Amino acid sequence: MKLFDGGRAPNPRRVRVFLAEKGLEVPLVPVDMGALEHREQPVSSRNPLQRLPVLELDDGTVITESVAICRYFEELHPEPALFGHGALGKALVEMWQRRMELNLLNCVSAAFRHVHPAMKEWEIPQIPEWGEANKPKAVAFLRLLDDELANREFVAGDAYSIADITGLIAIDFMKPARIKVPEDCVNVLRWHQAISSRPSAAA
Ligand SMILES: N[C@@H](CCC(=O)N[C@@H](CS)C(=O)NCC(=O)O)C(=O)O
């Protein structure tokens, strides 16, 4: 098994943090995304979308999409459960994971990719107005999240889950995307500080 990894890019990091939380080590194949190596044969032959991360199993089967890769490891190593326990717990994690991805990570990603000059070759067409339009969407979602986190420790309940991992990755990606967490979002700031201090956050 090998994991084609993209270094500082958010989605590859999402899987590395997940693996660290599980205490799993998977051999990494570093891909230099700055040099556009993800468009070269080793990645594009495995993932025609030319996106990372990509997991290749020993029999050659390829799994792409960060959450699908994480799901695979969750099924193989159920504890600690990062996709929730029981019907309700799993549904709530799924709900929040999707909310964090669709309403936060995707907005932050659009803000970075459509505005940053270095992304011109990546995001075609690059539409800076669309990037700018996504910044207030991300902030509006953070305000909603702040209200939710007033009543619980983690995004999907009392236990850390993949929804927190997606949130960590999204908030850390806000710095290069030039979006700030509003100072009055004290619950978001408290939660982000707590999950950042977990050893897995260094992955
Ligand atoms: N939905 C995919 C997104 C993967 C993705 O967009 N990865 C980025 C790095 S964070 C990438 O490979 N970008 C290359 C490009 O846009 O050319 C996932 O969850 O894994």
The ligand as a Gaussian input file, in Angstrom:
#p B3LYP/6-31G(d) Opt

LIG

0 1
 N      -12.323000      16.053000      -3.377000
 C      -10.920000      15.715000      -3.384000
 C      -10.114000      16.983000      -3.648000
 C       -8.671000      16.681000      -3.912000
 C       -7.935000      17.947000      -4.288000
 O       -8.502000      18.900000      -4.836000
 N       -6.645000      17.968000      -3.981000
 C       -5.855000      19.109000      -4.333000
 C       -4.782000      19.307000      -3.276000
 S       -5.515000      19.847000      -1.764000
 C       -5.178000      18.864000      -5.665000
 O       -4.702000      17.774000      -5.895000
 N       -5.125000      19.870000      -6.533000
 C       -4.454000      19.763000      -7.775000
 C       -5.002000      20.689000      -8.819000
 O       -5.978000      21.376000      -8.553000
 O       -4.430000      20.731000      -9.909000
 C      -10.524000      15.068000      -2.055000
 O      -11.277000      15.214000      -1.104000
 O       -9.497000      14.391000      -1.963000

